[in-house]
Amino acid sequence: MNLYYRILLNIIFTLASLLITNLTVLASTKNTSILIDSNDNNSYNILVQQAENLAQERINQEFANNPEITEITITILGERRSQIVPVIRSTVSRAEWQNNPKIDDFTRYFADAKLLLKFDDNSDISDNQPQVPNSSPQVPAPPRPSPDSQPTIPQPQKKSPRQRPSSSPIFPTDEDDPKIIDD
């Protein structure tokens, strides 16, 4: 009877592994990268909107055309002034997309793309004019003290007598250890 039990378990495990393998083969993930030329854009917000629209169209198209795809990852890259930078990345499963087809719920926005693609807040500067960097950042001056206030003088803190100063570690020597006996 023990032999029949082992054979039955072996058959069950074999069938289960074959079923899992077939389901894994059926489940498919697609990764896509798309490049947008943004040299004509004067606004980073317009570039992001174009990237969202393109990603949404591509997700709809892939799910409609390929029924075996269960998940899609789309990365939209922006190119401007010879720089190529990821702008957004959307990862969505078929079930999530059918429940909620809003692209911004499944999208990661790369905030540094605006800086790396050199989008300025000054959209009136043309690309042909040389840009002069700021000579030094402006730091606001500290507020003036009121005439009624007294300056505060830092007071020394009381330390516990058991605490040692934290300047450098002290390593024990042979003289510190009473258990070490010289021969």
N, C-alpha and C positions, 0 to 999 in steps of 0.2 A: 504494500500500500504506500509506503514511503517513496518508492520509485515512481509510481503514478502521480503522486503529489508533485514531485520534482519536475517531471515531464510537463505537467499542466502549467506550473508556474513558469517554466522556460518558454512555453508557447505564448502565454499571456504577455510576458515581458518582451518577447520578440515582436508580437503584433503591436504592442504599445509603442515600441521604438520606431517601427516602420510608419505608424500613423503620425507620430510627432515629426519624423523626418519629412514626410509628404506635406504636412501642414507648413513646415518651415520653408520648404521649397515654393509653396504657393504664395506665401507672404513675401512681398517684394517691396523694397524701399528704393526710391529714385532720388539721386542727388544731382542737382543742376546748378550751374553758375551762368549768369547772364550779365553781359557788359553793356552799360549805357554810356554813350558819349555825352558828357555834360558841359562841353566847352561853350555851347550857346546859352546855357542857363545863367541867369544873373542871380538866382535865388536858390539856396539850399533846400528850402521848403518845397519848391517846384520839383527839384530832383527827387526828393523823398516821395512826393505824391506820384511821380512817374514810376518810381520803383515799386510802390505799393500796387498801382494799377497793373503793371506788368506781371508782378508775382501772382496777383489774384487771377488774371487771365490764364497764366500758365498752369496754375493749380487746377482750375476748372477744366482746361483742355486735357491735362494729363489724366485726371480722374475719369473724364468722359471717354477718352480714347483707349485707355489701358485698364481693364477691369481687374487685372492681377496685381496692380499696385495698391499697397495698403498704406503707405506713408510716403510723403514727399518732403524733401528739404531743398529749398531754393535760396540761393545767395545772389543778390543783385549787387554788382560792382559798378562803381561810378568812375569814369575816366575824365580827368580835367587837367590840363597843363602837364601832360605826360605822367600824371600820377594815377594809379589804379588802386582804389580803396573799397572795401566792402561797405555798403550803405545799409542794407537790411538783410536779415536771414530769417526765413519762415520755415518752420517745421510743423507739419500737420498730418494727422492720420485721416483716412477716408471717413471714418465714423465721426470724428470731431468736425470735419468740414461739412458733413451733411447736417449735423446739428446746429452749427453756427458758422456760416461762411464769411465772417468778418476777418479780414486779413490782419488787422492790428492786434487781435487776440492771440495770434500764433507767431508774432514777429518780434525779433530782437533788432533794435535800432542801434547802430554804431554812431555814438555821439561825436567821436573824434573825427569822423569822416568830414565834417564841415571844416575843421581846422586843416586836416591833411590835404583836402582838395582846394584849399585856399579860397574859401568863400568868405568875403568880407561883409561887414555890415554896411560898408560904403560901396554901394553898387554903381556909383557914378564914375569910379576910377576905371579907366580902360586898361586892357591888357598890355598895350604898347608903351604905356608910361612906366618909367622905373618907379618902384615903390621904395620909399625911404623908411627904414625902421625907426621906431621911436628911440630917441637918444637915451632916455632913462624913464623908468616907470614913475608915475606920480604917486607919492605916499602922502596921505593927509597928515597934517600936523596934529600933535596931541592937543586936547582941549586945555585952555588956560585955567589954572586954579582960581577959584573965587577968592576975593580978598579976605573973606571970613574964615576960610579953612586953614587948618594948621597942617604942615607936612607930617606925614607919618614916618616914623623911624623904625626900621625893622628891629625886632627884639630877638635876642638869642633864644633858641629853643632849649628846653631842659632835656637832657638825655639820661637814659637809664644808666646806672653805674655798670650794668652787666654788658652793655653794648660796646663793642670795639669800634674804633673808627674804620670806615669802609674804604680806606685809601688803597691798600694792597693786601693780598692774602698773607697770612702768617703761617708758615709751615713748621711743624714740630721738629725739634732736634733731639738728639740722643739725651741731652741734659733734661729735657722736658718729660721724658718718659721714665718713670721709676722702675718699670719692669725690665728694662734693658740693663743687663749686667755685663760690665767689661771683664774679659778674662785676663 
